[in-house]
Amino acid sequence: MYLLILLSMLVKVFKYLTFIVLLCAFLPQLSTAQNKKTKKKENDASGNFYDGNFDMALNQYLKLFTKDKLNPDFNLKIGICYLMTNIDKSLSVPYLEFVAMQNTAGNEIYYWLGQAYFHSLKFDKALDMYNKYKELDRDAIAKSPELKERLEKALSDLNNARELVKRSLNVTFVNLGSNINSIKADYHPFLSENEKTLFFTTNRKYISDFQEFTNDVYSSHITFWGKWASARPLSNKINTPDENEVITGMARDGEMIFIKPDNYVAYNDVCVSKFFKGKYLELEKLDEININTKGHESGATVSINKDTLYFVSDRPGGYGGLDIWMSLLLPNGTWGPPLNLGDGVNTSYNEDMPLLSSDGKTLYFCSEGHNSMGGYDIFYSKRNKAEDMWPKPKNFGYPINNTYDNYQIYMSEKGRYGYMAAVRKEGLGDLDIYKVIFNQEEAKTIVFTGKIAVGDSLRNKPLKEFDPDVSIIVKEKLAEDVFGKYVYNKKNGVFVIALPPGVYEIEVEDPKKTYVPFKKTIEVFDEMCNEGVLNYNIWLKPANQTDPKKNKK
């Protein structure tokens, strides 16, 4: 079943259609000897390769490669598999360089090698390969509109990438860690309005009968100290045992989440699950008259007051490929006729994953058009209220966008940080979910307030009964600089400390050495700052007090 679905997708989506057509003509030029002992393994790998199951094909070809490292066919397919997956695409370079040096492949190899250099940010080498391909395959390119458009798009992406990389943003990527991410793809993060609950898609579940990893929707929540709890599958009302479910949008308050299941009942349709009495309900297909069609529908979101639906469709009347449309809620509770958002947002290429800012004034989405630097890039458009339109968007910039597909980013209310999926060197593997900190934006602070005293939470005495002349020192741990020196109220022992996100050491300055030295490390996460105020007490011990534990025999 899944192979048929994948084949259908490959035929429908242009880049995969071009990919299959080109390889069918290209690969027969590579002649390799068939070893009877490995023939079945090669057939399995080839089957997954041509069905678009590149993750599985890559693993199979890497195993075959260990037995025959000089096999041009293995090298080629490993290289292309790296390019077609979200593993580090630069790993394709040595395999494709080897094939190019054999002089047994067609001219198409120079296009693929150009792609490999492009994803390695080696733009000059990429341009050389594209030009070589253009020169050697001039006649074939002239006869094929698909080949011509593909090469023109590759050159446009390269030029855009050069410019965007030059103007790199001042951001910091923080991996959410193994409680959220896995060695497989973890992507499409969405957060609840209070930013304490995270929803995302992961393909970590393996179905051996189909030799596939399937997508499910997971969720996690912020713990008291600002860390994410271990993610769990969201609900069997949404996830199925052996089919794909992908979260493609949500209402800002979390009362509606939009899911795109891949099954025969709702293939390429958008469904919604509503939150009711503490749980998400069964998926419902959106209106099949004005929203879902026989074509391809994808990402969806709603306005703050839920009276406007923004969704993605390739229905007739658009500008080409997938476009973003909007529909108003009618008095009878159904969605009205869709309106295209116009050529300010939509292009002849694909647009997807619309998401509104918390104030409803900014539309975030991804596009293969505009000034994309390769595949999908994330863009934003600020609504022109006077003209009631969404004007031409701006590219979010590098490294939010890179040469990979970048689908969406969930921005915090103040714009200090966002959540997105990315492939990075420090990742756990494939796409990981990151918190992105925009360093130029002022950080929120969290207020720690509590009492400093001698003893513990059950029994404690004020410092004035021992030595009140102490102060609290806070140092930035990484810089080892003093962040601040704080005094406490000597009448009740209460202190107040305000800290922005970072890692700090809290020490008690005690000139007379009256107390056992106190030093604690505390990490302030951005998410903690949404709490406003946290309770934090400092309990000291007299230096001349004998530890009762040492007297036990």
C-alpha positions, 0 to 999 in steps of 0.5 A: 500500500505504501509503495503505491502511495509513495509512487503516486507522490513521486509522479505528482511532485515535479522534482521527484518526477524529474528525478525518476525520468533522469535516472532511468536514462542515466543509470543504465550507462553504469555497467556492474557485475552481478554477484549472485550472493548479493543480487537479492540485496541489490534488488531490495535496495534498488526497489526502495531507491526507485520507490523514493524510500531513500532512507532505507535504500541508503542503509542498504547501499552502504552495506553493499558498498562495504563489499564493493567500494569501487562499484560506480552504481553503489557510489552513485546511489549512495550519493543521491540518497544523501541528497534526497534525505535530510541526513548531512547532504555534504556526505554525498560529495566523495561518492559522486566525485568518485563516479565523476572520475570514472568517466563511465557516467553520463553528463547528468553526474555533473548536475548531481555533483553540483548539488552536492557542492551546493549543499556543502556551501561550496558555491564556486565548485557548485557553479563550475559543475552546473556550467559543465553540465550545461555545456556538455548536455546543451542539446538535451537541456534545450529539448527539455523544458523540465531540464531547463527549468531545473537548471535555472532554478538551481542557478537562482538558488545558488545566487540567492544562497550566496547573498543570504549567507553573506548577511547571516543572522545573529542567532543561537541554535539550542537542540531540545535534546533526547527527550524530544529528538531521535536519530530519525526525523523530528519536525513541524514543531508547534506550541500551545499559546502559553508555550508550555506544550510542544506538538511535533511529528516524528518518523521514529516508528518502524513498520517491518512489513513495509520496510518503512518508518511511519510518521506520528504526532508526539507531544511534550510539556515544560517541566518546572525548571524549564526542561522538556519532558520525554515526548509521547505519542499524542493520542490513538484518536490521531495516531494509527498503528501503521499509517502516517499522520503529520501535524501541519498546523494548529490554533494558537490556543491549542484548541484545534490541531490540523493533521494530514494523514496518509491513507486511502480515506483522507489521502492528501486531505487536511483533517482537524482534531478539536480539544474537548474536556482535556483530550483531543477528539477523533480526526474530522476531514475539513469541508469537502466542498470548499476546502478538501478536493480531489487534489492536494491539500496540506498545511492549515491554520486559523486566525486568533478568533477562529473565523478565518482558515488559511490552508494550502491547496493545488486547486485550479485558479492558483498561481501554480503548484501549492498555493495558500488560500483563505476561507471565512467561517459562515454563520451556519458553521461551514467554511465559505468559498476559498480566496487565493492570497494573491501573488504577493505570497504565492508563486508558480512554485509551491507554498506551504505551512501557513502560521499566524503570529500571536497578534495575527499581523504576520503570516509565516509560511514556506515557499520554493519561490521568491528568493529561496536559497534551495528547496523550501525557505521560511518567509514572513509577510506583514499584513497591510491592513489598509489594503487588506492584503498580504504584501510580498514576503521577506526571506527569514535569512540564513541560517534559519534558512539553508540549502535544505527544505525549511518548512516552518518556525514557531515564533514566541510572542516577543520574537526573542526565540522560535522553534524549528526543525533543522539538520545540523552537525550537532544533531542526533540525526536527520531533522532535530527540533531546535530552539532558536534564540534571536540574540539581537532581541532583548531577553526576558528575565525571571525573578527569583525570590525567597529567603536566606536563613540558617537551617532548612525548609522545615526548621530555620533561623534568621541570619541575625542570630549568627552573622547577618553581614553576608551578600549574594553574588551571582556570576555568569558561569561561562564568562566567570564574570560577576553578574550582580551583587544582591542584598537581602532584607535583614528583618525577614531574610527575603531577597529578590534576583532577576536573571535573563536566560543563561547559566549562573553560579550563586554564591554567598559572600561571607567575610567572617567565614561564619557559614559553610561555603555556599555555591549552587549552579542554576540554569535559566531557560527562556521558557522559564521566563514565562513564569515571571516569578519563581521561589528559590531559598538559600539555606546556610549551615554554620561553619562551626556546627558538627555534621550530625551524619558524621557522628552516626556509628 
